[in-house]
Amino acid sequence: MHSKTPANEFSHHFLPKVGILLINLGTPDAPTGKALRPYLKQFLSDRRVIEIPRAIWWFILNVIILNVRPSKSAEKYAQVWTEDGSPLLVHARNQTKLLAGFLTQRIASPFQVELGMSYGNPSVESAIQNLIKLQCDRILVFPLYPQYAASSTGSALDSVWRVLMKLRNVPAIRSIRHYHDHPAYINALANSVKDHWKINGKPEKLVISFHGVPRYTLDKGDPYHCECHKTARLLAEALNLGKEDYMVCFQSRFGKAEWLQPYLASSLKELGKMKLNRIDVLCPGFSSDCLETLEEIAIEGKHIFQSNGGGQYFYIPSLNENEAWISAMCTIALENLQGWVSQDFDHDQASKVAELIQVRAKAMGAKN
């Protein structure tokens, strides 16, 4: 049996904390081909993301994709990169800080919020190590994917367990599987759309688009397709939309295999040919704006629609730092932290108890 990495030097004196680990997909460190190559290699090597036979995929990835795609992707990232860095990372870090602030108003017991990315930096491993160094003996894993998919939420949970497998002293773990139909999440989406409409008026059609996945994932039992449609239905009800007022699509098709339909690009082309005066596009599956929403949806999608005869095209931003969304994150986290955190917590009393425990432990021969 190989030895396990010590999680941290154990001591009876420290007050244990609860950790909340937010996980998002990830981003390259810079909008350059050099930075994109290791990021894409890590992402596209994930067996949850690409499920074709390894030998075939190894050749495609290493001989073709990694020699062509990094430079092309870098050009797209450069279009959306900000002075503070990757949009996804900027928003995710802000969400982490804001959530901690919201939770401070609801939790008196010690806790810590950290951000980790399934691919790239900050890594899930570094986030877990930070939580453990801060004496977190319980961790709530909060993947920022409303709808469960094996390639997103499943992969995020894999990244957590790969880290824990190396530890000797493994913390208690809880995980949030999905929140696609949570009232607070639907309310945040609805408020975001309503705020947009207050300023810009309503469109002829609201296009609700989700990240696409191969069709075979549905056939194999992945609930993603159903959860996307439920989110859309609940959002439409909250907005009092009829069936003709909105449509559900799936974006980002990759490769030649059939993916979930209808495809967004094809739908935008048809809507343009119908000469609609205006459509709005929303991507509820993203908690933060990123390359996919800002470049593929906001820029490429607009070009497809308008080049085929369509009129105005609005992309409604992701929830990002929206106050209703941070409040929803707080609500979802607290529901999953029951029994681990408390509003009635006496730090002085807890410190005295910890000191007493340490005295007793040393009396029994413990070093710490």
C-alpha positions as CSV (number, residue, x, y, z in Angstrom):
1,M,0.0,0.0,0.0
2,H,1.4,3.4,-1.0
3,S,1.6,6.1,1.6
4,K,-1.0,8.9,1.6
5,T,-0.1,12.6,1.5
6,P,-0.6,14.1,4.9
7,A,-3.6,16.5,4.6
8,N,-2.1,18.8,7.3
9,E,-0.5,18.4,10.6
10,F,-3.3,17.4,12.9
11,S,-3.9,19.3,16.1
12,H,-6.6,19.1,18.8
13,H,-6.3,22.8,19.4
14,F,-7.7,24.2,16.1
15,L,-11.3,25.0,15.7
16,P,-12.6,23.0,12.6
17,K,-14.2,24.9,9.8
18,V,-16.6,24.1,7.0
19,G,-15.3,24.6,3.5
20,I,-17.5,25.5,0.5
21,L,-15.7,24.6,-2.8
22,L,-17.1,26.3,-5.9
23,I,-16.1,24.6,-9.1
24,N,-16.3,25.9,-12.7
25,L,-15.0,24.6,-16.0
26,G,-11.8,26.6,-16.3
27,T,-9.9,28.9,-18.6
28,P,-6.4,29.2,-20.1
29,D,-4.0,31.5,-18.2
30,A,-3.7,33.8,-21.3
31,P,-5.2,34.3,-24.7
32,T,-2.3,32.8,-26.5
33,G,-1.6,29.6,-28.4
34,K,1.1,28.6,-25.9
35,A,-1.4,28.9,-23.0
36,L,-4.2,27.2,-24.9
37,R,-2.3,24.1,-25.7
38,P,-1.9,22.6,-22.1
39,Y,-5.4,23.8,-21.2
40,L,-7.0,22.1,-24.2
41,K,-5.0,19.0,-23.7
42,Q,-6.2,18.7,-20.1
43,F,-9.8,19.5,-21.0
44,L,-10.0,17.2,-24.1
45,S,-8.1,14.3,-22.3
46,D,-11.0,14.0,-19.8
47,R,-12.8,10.7,-20.4
48,R,-16.0,12.3,-19.3
49,V,-15.7,14.9,-22.0
50,I,-14.6,12.7,-24.9
51,E,-15.9,9.1,-24.7
52,I,-14.5,7.7,-27.9
53,P,-11.8,4.9,-27.8
54,R,-8.6,6.2,-26.2
55,A,-6.2,5.1,-29.0
56,I,-8.2,6.8,-31.7
57,W,-8.7,9.9,-29.7
58,W,-5.0,10.1,-28.7
59,F,-4.0,10.4,-32.3
60,I,-6.7,12.9,-33.2
61,L,-6.0,15.1,-30.1
62,N,-2.2,15.1,-30.2
63,V,-1.5,14.9,-33.9
64,I,-4.3,17.1,-35.3
65,I,-6.2,19.2,-32.7
66,L,-3.4,20.4,-30.5
67,N,-1.4,21.4,-33.5
68,V,-4.3,23.4,-35.1
69,R,-6.8,24.5,-32.5
70,P,-4.7,26.4,-29.9
71,S,-3.9,29.3,-32.2
72,K,-7.5,29.6,-33.6
73,S,-8.9,29.5,-30.1
74,A,-6.4,32.1,-28.9
75,E,-7.8,34.5,-31.5
76,K,-11.3,34.1,-30.1
77,Y,-10.2,34.4,-26.5
78,A,-8.4,37.7,-27.4
79,Q,-11.7,39.1,-28.5
80,V,-13.3,38.7,-25.0
81,W,-10.2,38.9,-22.7
82,T,-10.4,41.8,-20.2
83,E,-7.7,43.9,-18.4
84,D,-8.3,41.7,-15.3
85,G,-8.0,38.5,-17.3
86,S,-10.4,35.8,-18.4
87,P,-14.0,36.9,-18.1
88,L,-15.0,33.5,-16.6
89,L,-12.3,33.7,-13.9
90,V,-13.0,37.3,-13.1
91,H,-16.7,36.6,-12.6
92,A,-16.1,33.4,-10.7
93,R,-13.7,35.1,-8.3
94,N,-16.2,37.9,-7.7
95,Q,-18.9,35.3,-7.0
96,T,-16.7,33.6,-4.5
97,K,-16.1,36.8,-2.6
98,L,-19.8,37.9,-2.7
99,L,-21.0,34.4,-1.6
100,A,-18.7,34.5,1.4
101,G,-20.1,37.9,2.3
102,F,-23.7,36.8,2.0
103,L,-23.0,33.6,4.0
104,T,-21.3,35.7,6.8
105,Q,-24.7,37.3,7.4
106,R,-26.3,33.9,7.8
107,I,-23.6,31.8,9.5
108,A,-21.8,32.4,12.8
109,S,-19.7,29.2,12.8
110,P,-16.3,29.2,11.0
111,F,-16.4,28.6,7.3
112,Q,-14.3,29.3,4.2
113,V,-15.2,29.6,0.5
114,E,-12.7,28.7,-2.2
115,L,-12.8,28.5,-6.0
116,G,-11.3,25.7,-8.1
117,M,-11.4,24.9,-11.8
118,S,-11.8,21.5,-13.4
119,Y,-9.2,22.5,-15.9
120,G,-6.5,25.2,-15.6
121,N,-6.0,27.5,-12.7
122,P,-6.8,27.8,-9.8
123,S,-7.0,24.1,-9.8
124,V,-9.4,22.0,-7.7
125,E,-6.4,20.5,-5.9
126,S,-5.0,23.9,-4.9
127,A,-8.5,24.9,-3.6
128,I,-8.9,21.8,-1.5
129,Q,-5.3,22.2,-0.1
130,N,-6.2,25.7,0.9
131,L,-9.4,24.5,2.7
132,I,-7.5,21.8,4.5
133,K,-4.7,24.2,5.6
134,L,-7.4,26.4,7.1
135,Q,-8.6,23.4,9.1
136,C,-11.7,22.6,7.1
137,D,-12.8,19.0,8.1
138,R,-16.0,19.2,6.1
139,I,-16.3,20.4,2.5
140,L,-19.4,21.1,0.5
141,V,-18.7,20.8,-3.3
142,F,-20.7,23.2,-5.3
143,P,-20.3,22.7,-9.1
144,L,-21.5,25.8,-10.8
145,Y,-23.6,23.8,-13.4
146,P,-27.3,24.1,-12.9
147,Q,-28.1,21.1,-15.1
148,Y,-26.3,17.8,-14.4
149,A,-24.2,16.3,-17.2
150,A,-21.5,13.7,-16.8
151,S,-19.2,15.9,-18.8
152,S,-19.6,18.9,-16.5
153,T,-20.8,18.1,-13.0
154,G,-19.6,14.5,-13.1
155,S,-16.2,15.6,-14.2
156,A,-16.0,18.2,-11.5
157,L,-16.8,15.6,-8.9
158,D,-14.1,13.3,-10.4
159,S,-11.5,16.1,-9.9
160,V,-12.4,16.3,-6.2
161,W,-12.1,12.6,-5.6
162,R,-8.8,12.4,-7.5
163,V,-7.4,14.8,-4.9
164,L,-8.9,13.1,-1.9
165,M,-7.5,9.8,-3.0
166,K,-4.1,11.2,-2.2
167,L,-4.9,12.2,1.3
168,R,-4.6,10.3,4.5
169,N,-7.0,12.3,6.5
170,V,-9.9,12.8,4.2
171,P,-12.5,15.5,5.1
172,A,-16.2,14.8,5.1
173,I,-17.7,15.6,1.7
174,R,-21.1,16.7,0.5
175,S,-21.9,17.6,-3.1
176,I,-24.6,19.5,-4.9
177,R,-25.7,17.5,-7.9
178,H,-27.9,20.1,-9.7
179,Y,-30.2,23.0,-9.1
180,H,-31.9,23.3,-12.5
181,D,-35.3,23.7,-11.0
182,H,-34.5,25.4,-7.8
183,P,-36.9,28.3,-7.2
184,A,-34.1,30.7,-6.2
185,Y,-32.2,29.9,-9.4
186,I,-35.3,30.3,-11.6
187,N,-36.1,33.6,-9.9
188,A,-32.6,34.9,-10.5
189,L,-32.9,34.0,-14.2
190,A,-36.4,35.6,-14.5
191,N,-35.3,38.8,-12.7
192,S,-32.3,39.1,-15.1
193,V,-34.5,38.8,-18.2
194,K,-37.1,41.2,-16.8
195,D,-34.4,43.8,-16.0
196,H,-33.1,43.5,-19.6
197,W,-36.6,43.9,-20.9
198,K,-37.3,47.0,-18.8
199,I,-34.5,48.7,-20.6
200,N,-34.8,47.3,-24.1
201,G,-38.4,46.1,-24.4
202,K,-39.5,42.5,-25.2
203,P,-38.4,40.6,-28.3
204,E,-40.5,38.6,-30.8
205,K,-38.7,35.4,-29.6
206,L,-36.6,34.5,-26.6
207,V,-34.1,31.8,-27.5
208,I,-33.0,29.8,-24.5
209,S,-29.8,28.0,-25.5
210,F,-27.8,25.5,-23.6
211,H,-24.3,24.0,-24.2
212,G,-24.7,21.0,-26.4
213,V,-23.7,17.4,-25.7
214,P,-23.7,14.3,-28.0
215,R,-27.0,12.6,-28.5
216,Y,-25.7,9.3,-27.2
217,T,-25.3,10.8,-23.7
218,L,-29.1,11.0,-23.6
219,D,-29.5,7.5,-24.8
220,K,-27.1,6.3,-22.1
221,G,-29.2,7.9,-19.4
222,D,-27.7,11.3,-18.8
223,P,-30.5,13.6,-17.5
224,Y,-29.0,16.8,-19.0
225,H,-31.5,17.1,-21.9
226,C,-34.5,16.8,-19.6
227,E,-33.1,19.2,-17.0
228,C,-32.4,21.8,-19.6
229,H,-36.0,21.6,-20.9
230,K,-37.3,21.8,-17.3
231,T,-35.3,25.0,-16.7
232,A,-36.6,26.5,-19.8
233,R,-40.2,25.6,-19.0
234,L,-40.0,27.0,-15.5
235,L,-38.3,30.2,-16.7
236,A,-41.0,30.6,-19.4
237,E,-43.7,30.2,-16.8
238,A,-42.0,32.8,-14.5
239,L,-42.0,35.2,-17.5
240,N,-45.6,34.4,-18.5
241,L,-44.4,33.3,-22.0
242,G,-46.5,31.2,-24.3
243,K,-45.1,28.3,-26.3
244,E,-44.7,30.5,-29.4
245,D,-42.8,33.1,-27.4
246,Y,-39.6,31.1,-26.8
247,M,-37.6,28.1,-28.1
248,V,-34.9,25.8,-26.7
249,C,-31.7,25.2,-28.6
250,F,-28.3,23.7,-28.0
251,Q,-25.0,25.3,-29.1
252,S,-21.3,24.4,-29.5
253,R,-21.6,21.2,-31.6
254,F,-18.2,19.6,-32.1
255,G,-17.3,16.8,-34.5
256,K,-19.6,14.8,-36.9
257,A,-21.7,12.9,-34.5
258,E,-25.3,13.8,-33.8
259,W,-25.7,16.2,-30.8
260,L,-28.8,17.4,-28.9
261,Q,-31.1,19.3,-31.2
262,P,-32.2,21.8,-32.4
263,Y,-28.8,23.3,-33.1
264,L,-28.6,27.0,-32.2
265,A,-26.7,28.0,-35.4
266,S,-29.4,26.4,-37.7
267,S,-32.2,27.9,-35.6
268,L,-30.7,31.4,-35.8
269,K,-30.4,31.0,-39.5
270,E,-34.1,30.0,-39.8
271,L,-35.2,32.8,-37.5
272,G,-33.2,35.3,-39.6
273,K,-34.9,34.1,-42.8
274,M,-38.3,34.6,-41.1
275,K,-37.3,38.3,-41.0
276,L,-37.9,38.6,-37.2
277,N,-37.4,42.2,-36.1
278,R,-35.7,41.1,-32.8
279,I,-34.7,38.1,-30.8
280,D,-33.0,37.8,-27.4
281,V,-30.7,34.9,-26.6
282,L,-30.1,33.6,-23.0
283,C,-27.8,30.8,-21.8
284,P,-29.1,29.7,-18.4
285,G,-26.5,26.9,-18.1
286,F,-23.7,29.4,-17.5
287,S,-23.2,31.0,-14.1
288,S,-20.5,33.3,-15.6
289,D,-20.0,34.7,-19.0
290,C,-17.1,33.1,-20.9
291,L,-15.7,32.5,-24.3
292,E,-18.7,30.5,-25.4
293,T,-21.3,33.1,-24.4
294,L,-19.3,36.3,-25.3
295,E,-17.8,35.1,-28.6
296,E,-19.9,32.2,-29.9
297,I,-23.3,33.5,-28.8
298,A,-23.0,37.3,-28.6
299,I,-20.8,37.8,-31.7
300,E,-21.1,34.7,-34.0
301,G,-24.8,34.2,-33.2
302,K,-25.6,37.8,-34.0
303,H,-23.8,37.5,-37.3
304,I,-25.7,34.3,-38.3
305,F,-29.1,35.9,-37.4
306,Q,-28.5,39.2,-39.1
307,S,-26.7,37.9,-42.2
308,N,-29.8,35.8,-42.9
309,G,-32.2,38.8,-42.8
310,G,-32.9,39.1,-39.0
311,G,-33.2,42.4,-37.2
312,Q,-32.0,43.3,-33.7
313,Y,-30.2,40.7,-31.7
314,F,-29.6,40.9,-28.0
315,Y,-27.5,38.5,-25.9
316,I,-28.7,38.6,-22.2
317,P,-25.7,38.3,-20.0
318,S,-25.2,35.4,-17.7
319,L,-26.0,35.8,-14.0
320,N,-22.4,36.8,-13.1
321,E,-22.5,39.1,-10.0
322,N,-26.3,39.6,-10.1
323,E,-27.5,40.0,-6.6
324,A,-30.4,37.7,-7.0
325,W,-28.0,35.0,-8.2
326,I,-25.6,35.4,-5.3
327,S,-28.6,35.2,-3.0
328,A,-29.7,32.1,-4.8
329,M,-26.2,30.6,-4.4
330,C,-26.4,31.4,-0.7
331,T,-29.8,29.7,-0.3
332,I,-28.7,26.6,-2.2
333,A,-25.5,26.3,-0.2
334,L,-27.3,26.7,3.1
335,E,-29.8,24.0,2.3
336,N,-26.9,21.6,1.7
337,L,-25.0,22.8,4.8
338,Q,-27.7,21.9,7.3
339,G,-26.2,20.4,10.4
340,W,-22.7,21.6,9.5
341,V,-23.1,25.3,10.2
342,S,-24.9,27.4,12.8
343,Q,-26.2,30.9,13.4
344,D,-25.8,30.3,17.1
345,F,-22.1,29.8,17.6
346,D,-20.1,31.1,20.5
347,H,-16.4,31.5,19.4
348,D,-15.1,32.0,22.9
349,Q,-16.9,28.9,24.2
350,A,-15.7,26.9,21.2
351,S,-12.1,28.0,21.8
352,K,-12.3,27.0,25.5
353,V,-13.6,23.5,24.5
354,A,-10.8,23.1,21.9
355,E,-8.2,24.0,24.5
356,L,-9.7,21.5,27.0
357,I,-9.6,18.8,24.3
358,Q,-6.0,19.6,23.6
359,V,-5.1,19.3,27.4
360,R,-6.8,16.0,27.6
361,A,-5.2,14.7,24.5
362,K,-1.7,15.6,25.7
363,A,-2.5,13.9,29.0
364,M,-3.1,10.8,27.0
365,G,0.2,11.1,25.1
366,A,-0.7,13.2,22.0
367,K,1.9,15.6,20.7
368,N,-0.5,18.3,19.5
